[in-house]
Amino acid sequence: MKVKLFANFRDICLDKVVEVPSPDGSSVAQVLEDLIKLYPAMEKEVFDGDRKLMPFVHVFITEKISFTKMD
């Protein structure tokens, strides 16, 4: 699955787009977990201590906003 990155996420992953090995039908949460497996430094940028999305993290699916909270 292709994941487009912006701002500091590009700096961490050293690219604008990365391929995440998540199976078709994976949840957004699973794709984020798989992304963090590839780029562990992303964890502190994506999730807070309670494993909630940081307030500045926005997830878009096919260019439409999906959610900004994990719950």
TIMI-2910 file (N, C-alpha, C, CB; in pm, 1 decimal, decimal comma, always signed):
<rs>
+----------+----------+----------+----------+----------+----------+----------+----------+----------+----------+----------+----------+------+
!      n_x !      n_y !      n_z !     ca_x !     ca_y !     ca_z !      c_x !      c_y !      c_z !     cb_x !     cb_y !     cb_z ! resn !
+----------+----------+----------+----------+----------+----------+----------+----------+----------+----------+----------+----------+------+
!    +83,8 !   -116,4 !     +0,0 !     +0,0 !     +0,0 !     +0,0 !    +88,8 !   +123,2 !     +0,0 !    -95,6 !     -0,5 !   +120,4 !  Met !
!    +58,9 !   +217,5 !    -85,8 !   +136,9 !   +341,3 !    -90,7 !    +84,1 !   +439,4 !    +13,4 !   +131,8 !   +404,3 !   -232,4 !  Lys !
!   +176,8 !   +499,8 !    +84,7 !   +143,7 !   +599,7 !   +185,5 !   +218,5 !   +727,1 !   +149,9 !   +180,0 !   +550,6 !   +330,2 !  Val !
!   +143,1 !   +834,8 !   +129,0 !   +204,1 !   +965,8 !   +102,6 !   +233,0 !  +1032,0 !   +236,3 !   +111,1 !  +1056,4 !    +13,9 !  Lys !
!   +349,0 !  +1094,2 !   +244,1 !   +394,3 !  +1155,6 !   +367,8 !   +412,1 !  +1305,3 !   +350,2 !   +524,6 !  +1092,1 !   +414,6 !  Leu !
!   +394,7 !  +1377,0 !   +459,8 !   +408,0 !  +1521,9 !   +457,2 !   +489,4 !  +1567,5 !   +578,0 !   +268,8 !  +1590,0 !   +455,6 !  Phe !
!   +540,9 !  +1687,7 !   +567,8 !   +612,4 !  +1756,0 !   +676,3 !   +722,4 !  +1669,0 !   +736,4 !   +514,7 !  +1797,3 !   +785,5 !  Ala !
!   +724,9 !  +1659,4 !   +870,0 !   +833,9 !  +1587,5 !   +936,5 !   +833,4 !  +1437,7 !   +906,8 !   +825,5 !  +1608,8 !  +1085,7 !  Asn !
!   +720,6 !  +1382,1 !   +862,8 !   +717,1 !  +1239,6 !   +827,5 !   +806,2 !  +1212,8 !   +706,3 !   +572,0 !  +1194,0 !   +798,4 !  Phe !
!   +813,2 !  +1307,7 !   +615,1 !   +903,7 !  +1293,8 !   +500,3 !  +1048,9 !  +1291,9 !   +545,8 !   +881,7 !  +1408,1 !   +399,7 !  Arg !
!  +1078,3 !  +1373,6 !   +643,4 !  +1215,9 !  +1377,6 !   +695,7 !  +1254,3 !  +1244,4 !   +759,3 !  +1231,3 !  +1491,1 !   +798,8 !  Asp !
!  +1161,4 !  +1183,7 !   +831,3 !  +1189,2 !  +1056,4 !   +898,2 !  +1207,0 !   +943,8 !   +796,5 !  +1076,0 !  +1021,6 !   +996,2 !  Ile !
!  +1117,0 !   +938,9 !   +697,7 !  +1118,1 !   +828,9 !   +599,9 !  +1206,3 !   +856,9 !   +479,0 !   +977,6 !   +801,0 !   +553,0 !  Cys !
!  +1255,7 !   +979,9 !   +468,9 !  +1344,0 !  +1020,8 !   +359,4 !  +1280,0 !  +1005,5 !   +221,7 !  +1471,2 !   +940,6 !   +364,3 !  Leu !
!  +1147,6 !  +1023,4 !   +217,9 !  +1077,0 !  +1013,0 !    +90,2 !   +938,8 !  +1076,2 !   +103,5 !  +1065,5 !   +864,6 !    +44,9 !  Asp !
!   +876,7 !  +1104,1 !    -10,0 !   +740,9 !  +1159,3 !    -12,6 !   +635,4 !  +1050,2 !    -10,4 !   +721,6 !  +1246,3 !   -135,4 !  Lys !
!   +671,6 !   +933,4 !    -63,4 !   +580,2 !   +819,2 !    -70,1 !   +658,5 !   +694,1 !    -32,7 !   +515,8 !   +805,1 !   -212,9 !  Val !
!   +599,3 !   +611,7 !    +53,3 !   +662,0 !   +483,9 !    +88,2 !   +561,9 !   +371,4 !    +64,9 !   +711,3 !   +484,0 !   +236,3 !  Val !
!   +615,1 !   +254,6 !    +37,8 !   +533,0 !   +135,3 !    +19,2 !   +529,9 !    +59,4 !   +151,9 !   +588,6 !    +44,8 !    -97,4 !  Glu !
!   +409,8 !    +42,2 !   +206,4 !   +392,1 !    -28,0 !   +333,8 !   +333,4 !   -165,1 !   +303,3 !   +299,6 !    +53,0 !   +432,4 !  Val !
!   +396,2 !   -271,9 !   +354,0 !   +350,9 !   -406,9 !   +322,3 !   +227,7 !   -449,0 !   +403,4 !   +463,4 !   -505,1 !   +346,2 !  Pro !
!   +118,6 !   -376,6 !   +385,1 !     -7,5 !   -410,3 !   +451,9 !    -99,8 !   -476,1 !   +350,3 !    -74,9 !   -283,3 !   +514,6 !  Ser !
!   -165,4 !   -584,1 !   +388,9 !   -255,5 !   -651,4 !   +294,9 !   -375,8 !   -564,0 !   +258,9 !   -303,5 !   -783,8 !   +354,0 !  Pro !
!   -432,5 !   -587,2 !   +141,5 !   -555,6 !   -518,2 !   +103,9 !   -659,9 !   -541,7 !   +212,1 !   -607,5 !   -566,7 !    -34,8 !  Asp !
!   -736,9 !   -439,0 !   +240,9 !   -840,3 !   -450,1 !   +342,4 !   -792,6 !   -420,3 !   +483,2 !   -898,1 !   -585,4 !   +338,8 !  Gly !
!   -664,3 !   -387,2 !   +498,3 !   -612,0 !   -353,7 !   +631,0 !   -677,0 !   -226,2 !   +681,8 !   -458,3 !   -338,0 !   +627,4 !  Ser !
!   -692,7 !   -218,1 !   +812,7 !   -744,4 !    -95,7 !   +872,8 !   -637,4 !    +12,8 !   +866,8 !   -789,3 !   -120,5 !  +1019,3 !  Ser !
!   -681,0 !   +135,1 !   +882,7 !   -586,1 !   +246,4 !   +886,6 !   -489,4 !   +226,7 !  +1003,4 !   -660,7 !   +382,7 !   +899,2 !  Val !
!   -542,3 !   +182,5 !  +1116,5 !   -457,5 !   +159,1 !  +1233,1 !   -348,7 !    +56,2 !  +1201,8 !   -542,3 !   +112,0 !  +1352,4 !  Ala !
!   -384,4 !    -50,3 !  +1130,5 !   -286,2 !   -153,0 !  +1096,3 !   -180,6 !    -98,9 !  +1000,7 !   -355,5 !   -274,2 !  +1034,5 !  Gln !
!   -221,3 !    -17,8 !   +905,5 !   -125,1 !    +41,9 !   +812,4 !    -27,1 !   +131,2 !   +889,3 !   -198,5 !   +123,7 !   +702,0 !  Val !
!    -77,9 !   +208,2 !   +984,9 !    +11,3 !   +291,9 !  +1065,3 !   +108,0 !   +206,0 !  +1146,5 !    -70,2 !   +382,7 !  +1159,0 !  Leu !
!    +59,1 !    +96,9 !  +1203,4 !   +147,1 !     +6,6 !  +1278,7 !   +254,4 !    -52,9 !  +1187,3 !    +64,8 !   -106,5 !  +1345,0 !  Glu !
!   +214,7 !    -92,0 !  +1066,3 !   +311,7 !   -147,2 !   +970,7 !   +413,1 !    -41,9 !   +927,6 !   +239,4 !   -203,3 !   +847,7 !  Asp !
!   +368,3 !    +81,8 !   +912,4 !   +458,7 !   +191,9 !   +878,8 !   +562,2 !   +210,8 !   +989,5 !   +379,4 !   +322,9 !   +856,3 !  Leu !
!   +517,8 !   +203,1 !  +1113,2 !   +608,4 !   +220,6 !  +1227,3 !   +709,1 !   +105,6 !  +1235,6 !   +528,1 !   +230,2 !  +1358,7 !  Ile !
!   +669,0 !    -13,0 !  +1194,6 !   +764,8 !   -124,5 !  +1192,1 !   +879,3 !    -94,4 !  +1096,1 !   +694,5 !   -255,9 !  +1151,5 !  Lys !
!   +846,3 !    -28,4 !   +985,2 !   +949,4 !     +8,6 !   +887,7 !  +1032,3 !   +128,2 !   +933,1 !   +885,4 !    +39,4 !   +754,0 !  Leu !
!   +966,1 !   +222,0 !   +999,4 !  +1029,5 !   +347,4 !  +1042,0 !   +996,5 !   +372,3 !  +1189,2 !   +982,1 !   +467,8 !   +953,3 !  Tyr !
!  +1066,8 !   +307,0 !  +1280,8 !  +1035,5 !   +317,3 !  +1424,0 !  +1030,8 !   +460,4 !  +1478,2 !  +1136,4 !   +239,9 !  +1501,7 !  Pro !
!  +1106,3 !   +550,6 !  +1420,7 !  +1105,6 !   +690,2 !  +1467,4 !   +969,4 !   +756,6 !  +1446,3 !  +1214,1 !   +770,7 !  +1394,7 !  Ala !
!   +887,2 !   +698,2 !  +1361,5 !   +753,5 !   +753,7 !  +1336,9 !   +662,1 !   +739,5 !  +1458,7 !   +689,7 !   +684,8 !  +1216,4 !  Met !
!   +688,0 !   +641,1 !  +1542,1 !   +597,7 !   +611,5 !  +1653,2 !   +571,6 !   +732,5 !  +1742,1 !   +654,1 !   +499,4 !  +1736,4 !  Glu !
!   +677,5 !   +799,5 !  +1785,0 !   +658,6 !   +914,5 !  +1874,4 !   +596,0 !  +1034,1 !  +1802,5 !   +792,3 !   +955,7 !  +1935,2 !  Lys !
!   +601,0 !  +1034,9 !  +1671,1 !   +538,4 !  +1142,5 !  +1593,4 !   +391,2 !  +1113,4 !  +1564,5 !   +613,7 !  +1163,1 !  +1461,9 !  Glu !
!   +354,6 !   +986,1 !  +1557,5 !   +218,1 !   +947,1 !  +1520,5 !   +129,2 !   +929,5 !  +1643,1 !   +220,2 !   +817,8 !  +1439,6 !  Val !
!   +179,5 !   +860,7 !  +1746,0 !    +98,5 !   +825,3 !  +1862,8 !   +145,6 !   +896,8 !  +1989,0 !   +101,9 !   +674,9 !  +1885,0 !  Phe !
!    +48,8 !   +926,0 !  +2077,4 !    +83,6 !   +978,7 !  +2209,0 !   +103,2 !   +860,6 !  +2305,1 !    -27,3 !  +1077,0 !  +2261,9 !  Asp !
!   +120,8 !   +887,0 !  +2432,6 !   +145,3 !   +782,6 !  +2531,5 !    +29,8 !   +686,2 !  +2551,5 !   +178,3 !   +844,9 !  +2660,9 !  Gly !
!    -91,6 !   +729,4 !  +2515,5 !   -210,2 !   +644,2 !  +2527,5 !   -243,3 !   +573,5 !  +2396,1 !   -329,8 !   +727,3 !  +2572,9 !  Asp !
!   -151,2 !   +579,5 !  +2303,5 !   -166,1 !   +516,9 !  +2170,7 !   -279,3 !   +581,0 !  +2088,7 !   -192,8 !   +366,4 !  +2186,5 !  Arg !
!   -301,6 !   +709,1 !  +2112,1 !   -396,6 !   +788,4 !  +2033,3 !   -315,7 !   +868,9 !  +1932,4 !   -484,8 !   +883,1 !  +2125,0 !  Lys !
!   -378,2 !   +901,6 !  +1819,7 !   -308,4 !   +984,3 !  +1721,5 !   -274,4 !  +1120,0 !  +1781,4 !   -393,6 !  +1001,7 !  +1594,5 !  Leu !
!   -156,4 !  +1166,6 !  +1750,7 !   -118,6 !  +1301,6 !  +1791,8 !   -214,4 !  +1399,3 !  +1724,4 !    +31,0 !  +1333,5 !  +1754,6 !  Met !
!   -240,8 !  +1513,6 !  +1787,4 !   -341,4 !  +1606,1 !  +1734,2 !   -312,9 !  +1658,8 !  +1593,6 !   -354,5 !  +1721,5 !  +1826,3 !  Pro !
!   -187,7 !  +1663,3 !  +1554,5 !   -153,3 !  +1717,3 !  +1422,6 !   -150,9 !  +1610,5 !  +1313,9 !    -18,9 !  +1785,7 !  +1428,6 !  Phe !
!   -178,0 !  +1484,5 !  +1348,3 !   -176,6 !  +1375,9 !  +1250,1 !   -313,5 !  +1365,4 !  +1185,3 !   -136,9 !  +1240,9 !  +1316,1 !  Val !
!   -316,0 !  +1372,5 !  +1054,7 !   -439,5 !  +1358,6 !   +977,8 !   -421,4 !  +1246,3 !   +877,7 !   -477,2 !  +1491,5 !   +906,1 !  His !
!   -522,7 !  +1163,8 !   +864,5 !   -516,8 !  +1050,3 !   +773,2 !   -616,0 !  +1075,4 !   +660,6 !   -547,8 !   +915,6 !   +846,9 !  Val !
!   -568,1 !  +1062,8 !   +538,4 !   -651,1 !  +1080,9 !   +420,5 !   -653,7 !   +950,5 !   +342,0 !   -598,9 !  +1197,8 !   +332,6 !  Phe !
!   -770,5 !   +914,5 !   +295,4 !   -783,1 !   +796,0 !   +211,2 !   -836,1 !   +844,0 !    +77,3 !   -877,7 !   +686,5 !   +276,0 !  Ile !
!   -763,7 !   +814,9 !    -29,1 !   -796,6 !   +861,6 !   -164,3 !   -832,8 !  +1010,3 !   -165,1 !   -912,6 !   +779,3 !   -222,0 !  Thr !
!   -747,7 !  +1086,1 !    -95,7 !   -754,0 !  +1232,1 !    -92,9 !   -873,3 !  +1290,3 !    -18,2 !   -755,6 !  +1282,8 !   -231,1 !  Glu !
!   -943,2 !  +1209,8 !    +60,1 !  -1050,2 !  +1259,6 !   +146,6 !  -1010,7 !  +1229,7 !   +289,5 !  -1188,9 !  +1195,0 !   +111,3 !  Lys !
!  -1043,3 !  +1321,6 !   +380,4 !  -1002,8 !  +1299,0 !   +518,2 !  -1083,0 !  +1181,9 !   +574,9 !  -1022,9 !  +1427,2 !   +604,0 !  Ile !
!  -1013,1 !  +1095,4 !   +643,0 !  -1077,4 !   +978,8 !   +701,7 !  -1104,8 !  +1001,1 !   +849,4 !   -991,2 !   +854,6 !   +682,1 !  Ser !
!  -1001,5 !  +1030,1 !   +925,2 !  -1019,2 !  +1054,5 !  +1067,4 !   -895,5 !  +1119,9 !  +1122,9 !  -1050,0 !   +924,8 !  +1142,5 !  Phe !
!   -910,6 !  +1174,0 !  +1242,1 !   -794,5 !  +1229,5 !  +1311,0 !   -780,5 !  +1167,8 !  +1449,0 !   -805,4 !  +1382,0 !  +1321,9 !  Thr !
!   -868,9 !  +1071,2 !  +1481,9 !   -859,9 !   +999,9 !  +1609,6 !   -867,8 !   +852,0 !  +1582,7 !   -971,8 !  +1043,8 !  +1707,8 !  Lys !
!   -804,0 !   +771,5 !  +1667,5 !   -804,3 !   +627,4 !  +1650,5 !   -930,5 !   +563,5 !  +1707,3 !   -682,2 !   +567,5 !  +1715,9 !  Met !
!  -1006,3 !   +631,7 !  +1791,8 !  -1124,9 !   +568,8 !  +1850,2 !  -1252,0 !   +603,7 !  +1779,2 !  -1137,8 !   +606,6 !  +1992,5 !  Asp !
+----------+----------+----------+----------+----------+----------+----------+----------+----------+----------+----------+----------+------+
</rs>
